[in-house]
Amino acid sequence: MSDIFNNELFEAFGAASDHVYIYVCDMKTNVSRWSLAAVDYFGLEGEYLEDAASVWGKHVHPDDLKTYTDDINGVFSGEKKYHNCQYRARNAKGKYVWVECKGSVIRDAYGNPIIFAGLMTRIDGQSKYDTLTGLLTTQELHYFDFAAQPGIALLIGMDGFRKTISNYGYNIGDELLIKFSRKIAELCKPEWKVLRFSGDEFLVVAFASDLQEVTDFYGQLCRETDIMKLEDGRKVGVSISAGGVLFPKDADSREVLINKLEHSLEFAKNNQRGSLTFFSEEIAKIHERGLVLREDLKQCIQDGFKGFELFFQPFISQATGAIAGCECLLRWKGERIKDSYPMEFIKVLEDYGEINAVGYWVMEHAIRQQAEWRARYGELQVSFNVSYQQLLDDTFEERTIACAKKYGVNPNYIIIELTESCQVEAPKELAAMFGRLREQGFKIALDDFGTAYASMEMLKWLPVDFIKVEHSFIRELAQPGHDIDYVIVDSLLEMCRRLGYDSIIEGVEDSKVADIVGALNATLLQGYHYSHPICRGDFEKMLEEKSMHLGETQA
């Protein structure tokens, strides 16, 4: 008998729990060993089984058999890396119980499968109630029949809850979750079910209810949780969004329902924050587009960043009217999706952990480009954006310095832009790193200044060289009724001068705005009046036509 069966570790893990079972299969012989707890609970013939997949298949509920076989066959064929699915299995008493199966295959040096090991958890053995809120957990969904009784399900999530925790701490976060869950339960009809979904998300299942009842409930919940009072007397503003699904019309099973609820809530948070958004074909298409984007982006990264390109938008010196440098802006065109805009694909990169790799690609190409241009046109200020996720990488500082040395650039002409609207959770540590980079000569810019609540707080902590005034204050300066924008911009530039910072004005879209900001003594100007973001060849033509009157050549 194989050594993978006869060892003390198997026996120790097999006896560790009465609702968690383990099994190991020698794929060369198709013989497997199951823990005694599994043998006893499910009434198996013994610890050792031949062709266990077929034997176990007889225990799987007929309605779930396809789910189980498709998943396990996908693992054995190599299409899937892990076995991971939930289904009902018949125990020794003939009762079907919900189980969650997870497993993986070990292959030899030639890629041949040799061992399959798995872990099976009885879901009915998990906690029925959430320990923090006292609400039912999502395990209760296994007992709902969404095909038999019509109704509406809502997945409700708090907007910006992570930032709330960052501002107030985890204890306050827990207090808010408890109060919020109680308010949901209070406003629900007695026959509705309220469950803790995950994190700051709650699930309401309204059986036999119409659309008006549910929308009225959501509206009342928004109103009564808009401001929540804490035990210490403080008041915290709360915004919520929700996704809704009608069942069985749009979902007749637990899996489909959860899938569509998550898509609907995601759409609401990204596009209609604060609203209740019901599932639609539009949402399905957007989700499918997101999946394709993720797959295409990942493939492009693996193919040496194929499809990625830098565009350049010039900085104009207010003092001389000449091109003083440029901002490097990432563009991407995939094989299947060719019209993705930066805000869309960059968010996908951030959400799925690929932003660091792409961020370093941008940094290297921007720095290398500055070195090439310096030899042809003289020194130019070149800036590039960094994600806060990238700054959290312990190697960021070292890699930035090494990249500048590799191409022999003067760090004084490299501007690292931090988007002000990102959530900086460790400003002191970030300030220390910025300080060290500035000692090396690099310039730091705070981008989109003035757009988020924490502007002044970040300015207090972070040592910077440039403040970029956000374009929303600039674009309509020449329009009637925008005197307040002028006062804000004038005040921001005066603050820069008093603090010794240089300034970059974004959003100079036409000659009238250019004339207005020209009198405000900014350091650099940027906007469509001078140029849209353009490819390298077109930007180099601009550099070569130094005598051109910028602004008159743009449509």
C-alpha positions as CSV (number, residue, x, y, z in Angstrom):
1,M,0.0,0.0,0.0
2,S,1.3,3.5,-0.9
3,D,3.2,5.5,1.8
4,I,0.8,8.4,1.3
5,F,-1.9,6.4,3.0
6,N,0.0,4.8,5.9
7,N,1.4,7.7,7.9
8,E,0.6,9.3,11.2
9,L,-0.2,12.7,9.8
10,F,-3.2,11.4,7.8
11,E,-4.6,9.7,11.0
12,A,-4.0,12.8,13.1
13,F,-5.7,15.2,10.6
14,G,-8.5,12.6,10.0
15,A,-9.4,12.5,13.7
16,A,-9.1,16.3,14.2
17,S,-12.8,17.1,13.6
18,D,-16.2,15.4,13.5
19,H,-17.4,17.5,10.6
20,V,-14.2,17.9,8.5
21,Y,-13.1,14.9,6.5
22,I,-9.9,14.2,4.5
23,Y,-9.1,11.8,1.7
24,V,-6.0,11.0,-0.4
25,C,-6.0,9.2,-3.8
26,D,-3.1,7.5,-5.4
27,M,-3.9,8.4,-9.0
28,K,-1.6,5.7,-10.5
29,T,-3.6,2.9,-8.8
30,N,-6.9,4.9,-8.4
31,V,-7.1,3.7,-4.8
32,S,-7.9,6.2,-2.1
33,R,-8.0,6.4,1.7
34,W,-10.8,8.2,3.6
35,S,-10.7,9.3,7.2
36,L,-12.6,7.1,9.6
37,A,-14.9,10.0,10.5
38,A,-16.0,10.2,6.8
39,V,-16.5,6.4,6.6
40,D,-18.7,6.5,9.7
41,Y,-20.7,9.6,8.9
42,F,-21.4,8.8,5.2
43,G,-21.6,5.0,5.5
44,L,-18.7,4.2,3.2
45,E,-17.6,0.6,2.6
46,G,-14.3,1.2,4.4
47,E,-11.3,3.5,4.6
48,Y,-9.8,2.2,1.3
49,L,-11.8,2.6,-1.9
50,E,-11.2,1.8,-5.5
51,D,-12.5,4.3,-8.1
52,A,-13.7,6.6,-5.3
53,A,-15.0,9.2,-7.7
54,S,-17.7,6.8,-8.9
55,V,-18.4,5.5,-5.4
56,W,-18.7,8.9,-4.0
57,G,-20.8,10.0,-6.9
58,K,-23.6,7.7,-5.7
59,H,-23.7,9.8,-2.5
60,V,-24.1,13.1,-4.3
61,H,-27.6,14.5,-4.7
62,P,-28.8,13.9,-8.2
63,D,-29.5,17.6,-8.7
64,D,-25.9,18.4,-7.7
65,L,-24.2,15.6,-9.5
66,K,-23.3,17.6,-12.6
67,T,-21.7,20.3,-10.5
68,Y,-19.6,17.8,-8.7
69,T,-18.5,15.8,-11.7
70,D,-17.7,18.8,-13.9
71,D,-15.5,20.3,-11.2
72,I,-13.7,17.1,-10.3
73,N,-13.2,16.2,-14.0
74,G,-11.8,19.6,-14.6
75,V,-9.2,19.0,-12.0
76,F,-8.2,15.6,-13.2
77,S,-8.0,16.8,-16.8
78,G,-5.7,19.6,-15.9
79,E,-8.2,22.4,-16.9
80,K,-8.6,23.5,-13.3
81,K,-5.8,23.8,-10.7
82,Y,-8.1,23.2,-7.6
83,H,-11.2,21.2,-6.8
84,N,-13.6,23.6,-5.1
85,C,-17.4,23.2,-5.0
86,Q,-20.4,22.9,-2.8
87,Y,-23.1,20.2,-3.1
88,R,-25.4,17.9,-1.1
89,A,-24.2,14.4,-0.1
90,R,-26.2,11.6,1.5
91,N,-25.0,10.5,4.9
92,A,-25.3,7.0,6.5
93,K,-28.9,7.8,7.7
94,G,-30.0,8.6,4.2
95,K,-30.2,12.4,4.8
96,Y,-28.7,14.9,2.3
97,V,-26.4,17.5,3.9
98,W,-24.5,20.3,2.4
99,V,-20.7,19.9,2.1
100,E,-17.9,22.0,0.7
101,C,-15.1,20.0,-1.1
102,K,-11.6,21.4,-1.8
103,G,-8.7,19.5,-3.2
104,S,-5.7,19.7,-5.4
105,V,-3.5,17.5,-7.6
106,I,0.2,16.9,-7.2
107,R,2.0,16.1,-10.5
108,D,5.4,14.6,-11.2
109,A,8.2,16.3,-13.1
110,Y,6.6,15.4,-16.4
111,G,3.2,16.9,-15.5
112,N,1.5,13.5,-14.8
113,P,-1.0,13.5,-11.9
114,I,0.2,11.2,-9.0
115,I,-1.7,12.3,-5.9
116,F,-5.0,13.9,-5.3
117,A,-5.7,15.2,-1.8
118,G,-8.9,16.8,-0.5
119,L,-10.7,18.2,2.4
120,M,-14.5,18.0,2.8
121,T,-16.3,20.2,5.3
122,R,-19.9,19.7,6.4
123,I,-21.5,23.1,6.0
124,D,-24.3,22.2,8.4
125,G,-21.6,21.9,11.1
126,Q,-20.6,25.6,10.7
127,S,-22.0,28.4,12.8
128,K,-25.6,29.3,12.0
129,Y,-25.4,32.8,13.5
130,D,-22.8,35.5,13.0
131,T,-21.0,36.1,16.2
132,L,-20.8,39.9,15.8
133,T,-24.3,40.9,14.7
134,G,-26.3,37.8,15.8
135,L,-27.8,37.5,12.3
136,L,-28.1,34.3,10.3
137,T,-25.0,33.5,8.2
138,T,-25.2,32.7,4.5
139,Q,-25.1,29.0,5.3
140,E,-28.8,29.4,5.9
141,L,-29.2,30.0,2.2
142,H,-28.7,26.3,1.6
143,Y,-32.2,25.8,3.1
144,F,-34.0,28.4,0.9
145,D,-35.8,27.2,-2.2
146,F,-35.5,30.2,-4.6
147,A,-37.2,28.3,-7.4
148,A,-40.4,27.6,-5.4
149,Q,-41.4,30.9,-3.9
150,P,-41.1,34.3,-5.6
151,G,-39.5,37.2,-4.0
152,I,-36.7,39.8,-4.1
153,A,-33.2,39.6,-2.6
154,L,-31.1,42.7,-1.8
155,L,-27.4,42.7,-1.1
156,I,-26.7,45.9,0.9
157,G,-23.2,47.3,1.4
158,M,-21.7,50.3,3.2
159,D,-19.9,52.7,0.9
160,G,-16.3,53.5,1.9
161,F,-16.4,51.3,5.0
162,R,-12.7,50.6,4.8
163,K,-12.0,54.4,5.1
164,T,-14.4,54.6,8.0
165,I,-12.3,51.9,9.8
166,S,-9.1,53.8,8.9
167,N,-10.5,57.0,10.4
168,Y,-12.2,55.6,13.5
169,G,-10.7,52.2,14.2
170,Y,-12.0,48.6,14.1
171,N,-13.9,48.9,17.3
172,I,-16.0,51.8,15.9
173,G,-16.4,49.8,12.7
174,D,-17.8,46.9,14.7
175,E,-20.2,49.2,16.5
176,L,-21.5,50.6,13.3
177,L,-22.0,47.1,11.8
178,I,-24.0,46.1,14.9
179,K,-26.2,49.2,14.8
180,F,-26.7,48.9,11.1
181,S,-27.7,45.3,11.3
182,R,-30.2,46.0,14.0
183,K,-31.7,48.8,11.9
184,I,-32.1,46.5,8.9
185,A,-33.8,43.8,11.1
186,E,-36.1,46.5,12.6
187,L,-37.3,47.8,9.3
188,C,-37.8,44.4,7.6
189,K,-41.2,42.6,7.6
190,P,-41.4,39.6,9.9
191,E,-41.4,37.1,7.1
192,W,-38.2,38.5,5.5
193,K,-34.8,37.0,6.3
194,V,-31.8,39.1,7.1
195,L,-28.3,37.6,6.9
196,R,-24.8,38.8,7.4
197,F,-23.2,38.3,4.0
198,S,-19.5,39.3,4.5
199,G,-17.7,42.3,5.9
200,D,-19.9,45.3,5.6
201,E,-22.5,43.5,3.4
202,F,-25.9,42.3,4.4
203,L,-28.4,40.1,2.6
204,V,-32.2,40.6,2.8
205,V,-34.4,37.9,1.3
206,A,-37.9,39.3,0.9
207,F,-40.2,36.3,0.1
208,A,-43.6,37.0,-1.5
209,S,-42.9,40.8,-1.7
210,D,-43.4,43.2,-4.5
211,L,-40.9,45.8,-5.9
212,Q,-42.6,48.8,-4.2
213,E,-42.3,47.2,-0.7
214,V,-38.6,46.5,-1.2
215,T,-37.8,49.9,-2.7
216,D,-39.7,51.6,0.1
217,F,-37.7,49.6,2.7
218,Y,-34.4,50.5,1.1
219,G,-35.3,54.2,1.0
220,Q,-36.3,54.2,4.7
221,L,-33.1,52.3,5.5
222,C,-31.0,55.0,3.7
223,R,-32.8,57.8,5.6
224,E,-32.5,56.2,9.0
225,T,-28.9,55.3,8.7
226,D,-27.6,58.4,7.0
227,I,-26.2,59.6,10.3
228,M,-25.4,57.0,13.0
229,K,-24.8,58.0,16.6
230,L,-22.0,56.2,18.4
231,E,-22.0,55.2,22.1
232,D,-19.6,58.0,22.9
233,G,-21.9,60.6,21.3
234,R,-20.1,61.1,18.0
235,K,-22.0,61.0,14.8
236,V,-20.8,59.2,11.7
237,G,-22.2,59.7,8.2
238,V,-23.1,56.4,6.5
239,S,-23.8,55.9,2.8
240,I,-25.1,52.6,1.5
241,S,-25.6,51.0,-1.9
242,A,-27.5,47.8,-2.9
243,G,-27.9,45.3,-5.6
244,G,-31.2,43.6,-6.2
245,V,-32.4,40.4,-7.9
246,L,-35.9,39.1,-8.5
247,F,-36.3,35.3,-8.0
248,P,-37.0,33.0,-9.5
249,K,-37.4,35.4,-12.5
250,D,-33.6,36.2,-12.7
251,A,-32.2,33.5,-10.4
252,D,-33.7,30.2,-9.4
253,S,-30.7,28.9,-7.3
254,R,-28.5,30.0,-4.5
255,E,-25.3,30.2,-6.7
256,V,-27.0,32.2,-9.5
257,L,-28.6,34.5,-7.0
258,I,-25.4,35.4,-5.1
259,N,-23.5,35.8,-8.4
260,K,-26.1,38.3,-9.8
261,L,-26.4,40.1,-6.4
262,E,-22.7,40.7,-6.3
263,H,-22.6,42.0,-9.8
264,S,-25.5,44.3,-9.2
265,L,-24.0,45.7,-6.0
266,E,-20.6,46.2,-7.7
267,F,-22.4,48.1,-10.5
268,A,-24.2,50.3,-8.0
269,K,-21.0,51.2,-6.1
270,N,-19.1,52.0,-9.2
271,N,-21.8,53.8,-11.2
272,Q,-24.7,54.8,-9.0
273,R,-23.4,55.0,-5.5
274,G,-26.1,55.3,-2.9
275,S,-28.7,53.7,-5.1
276,L,-30.5,50.3,-5.3
277,T,-29.7,48.8,-8.6
278,F,-31.5,45.7,-9.9
279,F,-29.8,43.1,-12.0
280,S,-30.1,43.6,-15.8
281,E,-28.6,42.4,-19.0
282,E,-26.5,45.6,-19.1
283,I,-25.0,44.7,-15.7
284,A,-24.3,41.2,-17.1
285,K,-22.5,42.6,-20.1
286,I,-20.5,45.0,-18.0
287,H,-19.4,42.1,-15.7
288,E,-18.5,40.0,-18.7
289,R,-16.5,42.9,-20.1
290,G,-14.7,43.1,-16.8
291,L,-13.8,39.4,-16.9
292,V,-12.5,39.8,-20.5
293,L,-10.5,42.8,-19.4
294,R,-8.9,41.0,-16.6
295,E,-8.0,38.0,-18.7
296,D,-6.6,40.2,-21.6
297,L,-4.6,42.4,-19.2
298,K,-3.1,39.4,-17.5
299,Q,-2.2,37.9,-20.8
300,C,-0.6,41.1,-22.1
301,I,1.5,41.4,-18.9
302,Q,2.7,37.8,-19.4
303,D,3.5,38.6,-23.1
304,G,6.0,41.3,-22.1
305,F,3.4,44.1,-21.6
306,K,2.1,43.8,-25.2
307,G,-0.6,46.4,-25.9
308,F,0.7,48.9,-23.3
309,E,1.9,52.2,-24.5
310,L,2.9,55.6,-22.9
311,F,1.3,58.8,-24.2
312,F,2.7,62.2,-23.3
313,Q,1.0,65.5,-22.4
314,P,3.3,68.5,-22.3
315,F,4.0,70.8,-19.3
316,I,4.3,74.4,-20.4
317,S,6.5,76.8,-18.5
318,Q,4.4,79.8,-17.6
319,A,7.5,81.9,-17.5
320,T,8.8,81.1,-21.0
321,G,5.9,79.5,-22.9
322,A,8.2,76.6,-23.8
323,I,7.7,72.9,-23.3
324,A,9.3,72.2,-19.9
325,G,8.5,68.4,-19.8
326,C,5.5,66.1,-19.8
327,E,3.3,63.7,-17.9
328,C,3.6,60.1,-19.0
329,L,0.1,58.6,-19.3
330,L,-0.6,54.9,-19.7
331,R,-2.7,53.6,-22.5
332,W,-3.7,50.0,-23.4
333,K,-5.3,48.2,-26.2
334,G,-6.2,44.5,-25.8
335,E,-6.8,41.8,-28.4
336,R,-10.5,41.6,-27.7
337,I,-11.3,44.9,-26.1
338,K,-9.7,47.8,-27.9
339,D,-11.6,50.8,-26.4
340,S,-10.8,50.5,-22.7
341,Y,-10.1,53.9,-21.1
342,P,-7.4,54.3,-18.3
343,M,-9.9,54.7,-15.4
344,E,-11.4,51.4,-16.4
345,F,-8.4,49.2,-17.0
346,I,-6.3,50.7,-14.2
347,K,-9.1,49.9,-11.7
348,V,-9.1,46.3,-12.9
349,L,-5.3,46.2,-12.5
350,E,-5.6,47.5,-8.9
351,D,-8.5,45.2,-8.0
352,Y,-6.7,42.1,-9.1
353,G,-3.2,42.9,-7.9
354,E,-1.5,43.5,-11.2
355,I,-0.9,47.3,-10.8
356,N,2.5,46.9,-9.3
357,A,3.9,45.1,-12.3
358,V,2.4,47.6,-14.7
359,G,3.5,50.5,-12.5
360,Y,7.1,49.4,-12.7
361,W,6.8,49.1,-16.4
362,V,5.6,52.7,-16.6
363,M,8.4,53.9,-14.3
364,E,11.1,52.2,-16.3
365,H,9.8,53.4,-19.7
366,A,9.3,57.0,-18.4
367,I,12.8,57.2,-17.0
368,R,14.4,55.6,-20.0
369,Q,12.5,58.1,-22.2
370,Q,13.8,61.1,-20.2
371,A,17.3,59.8,-20.8
372,E,16.8,59.5,-24.6
373,W,15.2,63.0,-24.8
374,R,17.9,64.6,-22.8
375,A,20.5,63.6,-25.3
376,R,18.4,65.1,-28.2
377,Y,16.5,68.1,-26.6
378,G,18.1,68.8,-23.3
379,E,16.7,68.2,-19.8
380,L,12.9,67.8,-19.6
381,Q,10.8,67.3,-16.5
382,V,9.1,63.9,-16.8
383,S,6.4,62.7,-14.5
384,F,4.6,59.4,-14.0
385,N,1.8,58.3,-11.7
386,V,2.2,55.7,-8.9
387,S,-0.5,53.7,-7.2
388,Y,-0.6,53.7,-3.4
389,Q,-0.4,49.9,-3.7
390,Q,2.9,50.3,-5.5
391,L,4.2,52.5,-2.8
392,L,3.4,49.8,-0.2
393,D,5.9,47.5,-2.0
394,D,9.0,47.3,0.1
395,T,11.2,47.4,-3.0
396,F,9.7,50.5,-4.6
397,E,12.3,53.0,-3.2
398,E,15.2,50.7,-4.1
399,R,13.9,50.0,-7.6
400,T,13.2,53.7,-8.4
401,I,16.8,54.7,-7.4
402,A,18.3,51.7,-9.3
403,C,16.2,52.6,-12.4
404,A,17.5,56.2,-12.5
405,K,21.1,55.0,-12.1
406,K,20.6,52.4,-14.8
407,Y,19.7,55.0,-17.4
408,G,21.9,57.7,-16.0
409,V,19.2,60.3,-15.5
410,N,19.3,63.3,-13.1
411,P,16.6,62.5,-10.5
412,N,15.9,66.3,-10.3
413,Y,14.0,65.9,-13.6
414,I,11.9,62.9,-12.5
415,I,8.5,63.7,-10.9
416,I,6.7,60.9,-9.0
417,E,3.0,61.7,-8.8
418,L,0.8,60.4,-6.0
419,T,-2.9,60.7,-6.7
420,E,-4.4,62.6,-3.8
421,S,-7.7,60.8,-3.8
422,C,-6.1,57.4,-2.9
423,Q,-6.4,56.2,0.7
424,V,-3.1,56.7,2.5
425,E,-3.3,54.5,5.6
426,A,0.3,55.0,6.8
427,P,1.2,58.7,6.1
428,K,4.2,58.7,8.4
429,E,5.9,55.7,6.7
430,L,5.1,57.2,3.3
431,A,6.5,60.6,4.3
432,A,9.8,58.9,5.4
433,M,10.1,57.2,2.1
434,F,9.3,60.4,0.1
435,G,11.9,62.2,2.2
436,R,14.6,59.7,1.3
437,L,13.6,59.9,-2.4
438,R,13.8,63.7,-2.3
439,E,17.3,63.4,-0.7
440,Q,18.2,61.5,-3.9
441,G,16.9,64.4,-6.0
442,F,13.5,63.0,-7.1
443,K,10.6,65.3,-7.1
444,I,7.2,64.4,-5.5
445,A,3.9,65.8,-6.8
446,L,0.5,65.6,-5.1
447,D,-1.9,65.0,-8.0
448,D,-5.6,66.1,-8.2
449,F,-5.1,68.4,-5.2
450,G,-8.4,69.6,-3.6
451,T,-10.7,66.7,-4.7
452,A,-10.9,64.7,-1.5
453,Y,-11.5,65.3,2.1
454,A,-8.0,64.5,3.2
455,S,-6.2,67.1,1.0
456,M,-4.8,69.3,3.8
457,E,-4.1,66.3,6.1
458,M,-2.0,64.7,3.4
459,L,-0.2,67.9,2.7
460,K,0.6,68.2,6.4
461,W,2.3,64.8,6.5
462,L,3.8,64.3,3.1
463,P,6.9,66.2,1.9
464,V,6.3,67.3,-1.7
465,D,7.7,69.5,-4.4
466,F,4.7,70.1,-6.7
467,I,1.0,70.6,-6.1
468,K,-1.2,69.8,-9.1
469,V,-4.4,71.8,-9.0
470,E,-7.2,69.5,-10.1
471,H,-8.8,70.3,-13.5
472,S,-12.3,70.6,-12.2
473,F,-11.4,74.0,-10.6
474,I,-9.8,75.2,-13.9
475,R,-11.8,74.1,-16.9
476,E,-14.7,76.6,-16.5
477,L,-12.8,79.6,-15.0
478,A,-13.8,81.7,-18.0
479,Q,-17.5,80.8,-17.6
480,P,-19.9,83.2,-15.7
481,G,-20.6,82.2,-12.1
482,H,-17.3,80.5,-11.4
483,D,-15.8,83.3,-9.3
484,I,-15.4,80.9,-6.4
485,D,-13.2,78.6,-8.5
486,Y,-10.9,81.5,-9.2
487,V,-10.7,82.3,-5.5
488,I,-9.9,78.7,-4.7
489,V,-7.2,78.4,-7.3
490,D,-5.7,81.8,-6.4
491,S,-5.6,80.7,-2.7
492,L,-4.0,77.3,-3.5
493,L,-1.3,79.0,-5.5
494,E,-0.6,81.5,-2.8
495,M,-0.4,78.6,-0.3
496,C,2.2,76.9,-2.7
497,R,4.3,80.0,-2.8
498,R,4.3,80.5,1.0
499,L,5.2,76.8,1.5
500,G,7.9,76.9,-1.2
501,Y,6.1,74.4,-3.5
502,D,6.0,74.6,-7.3
503,S,2.6,74.2,-8.9
504,I,1.1,72.6,-12.0
505,I,-2.3,73.8,-13.3
506,E,-4.2,71.0,-15.0
507,G,-7.2,71.5,-17.3
508,V,-6.2,74.5,-19.3
509,E,-8.6,73.8,-22.1
510,D,-8.8,77.0,-24.1
511,S,-7.2,80.4,-24.6
512,K,-9.5,82.2,-22.3
513,V,-8.7,79.9,-19.4
514,A,-5.0,80.2,-20.4
515,D,-5.2,84.0,-20.1
516,I,-6.8,83.8,-16.7
517,V,-4.3,81.3,-15.2
518,G,-1.4,83.1,-16.9
519,A,-1.9,85.9,-14.4
520,L,-1.8,83.6,-11.4
521,N,2.0,82.8,-11.5
522,A,1.8,79.0,-11.6
523,T,5.0,77.1,-12.4
524,L,3.7,74.8,-15.1
525,L,0.5,74.6,-17.2
526,Q,-1.1,71.5,-18.7
527,G,-4.2,70.9,-20.8
528,Y,-5.9,70.5,-24.1
529,H,-5.2,74.1,-25.1
530,Y,-1.6,73.1,-25.5
531,S,-2.0,69.4,-26.4
532,H,-4.0,66.3,-25.8
533,P,-2.0,63.3,-24.6
534,I,-0.1,62.2,-27.7
535,C,2.1,59.3,-28.8
536,R,5.9,59.6,-28.6
537,G,6.4,60.5,-32.3
538,D,4.0,63.4,-32.1
539,F,5.4,64.7,-28.9
540,E,8.9,64.7,-30.4
541,K,7.6,66.7,-33.3
542,M,6.4,69.3,-30.8
543,L,9.8,69.4,-29.2
544,E,11.4,69.9,-32.6
545,E,9.1,72.7,-33.5
546,K,10.3,74.9,-30.6
547,S,9.3,78.1,-32.4
548,M,5.7,77.1,-32.8
549,H,3.1,79.2,-31.0
550,L,1.5,76.7,-28.6
551,G,-2.2,76.8,-28.4
552,E,-2.9,78.0,-31.9
553,T,-2.1,74.6,-33.5
554,Q,-4.7,72.7,-31.5
555,A,-8.2,72.3,-32.8
